[in-house]
Amino acid sequence: MANSSGITAYSVKTKTKNVPMIDPVIDVKSGRYIASGKDSAGNKMSAIMSKATAEQHVKAGNAKKGSGW
């Protein structure tokens, strides 16, 4: 789900894997870390990740902290 250049996710609309997420925001809901953003075409995307992965992306500047932290 995550690579060195940022957060990637599966696009349900285009049915493609490893689509880069633009301007992701990581929220914590019910103990889960959920990154939500858009792809290059403007379609909404989400990805669930571990706490360690979420903190790594925030620290690297790939994502912003949302609600629930």
C-alpha angles and dihedrals in degrees: 000000000000131000135178095273098053145291120328129187143174114273109220093191096053095027093228129136130226096021111170114246118227118218097350121196118200115215128182113225122170091343093307124117109225123185114203128185143117136275125233091275093053097254115146116247137181135192130189116218142168124269092250093052092046093051090047092054093047092048092049091050095244093122143017127236114253131184126321101041 
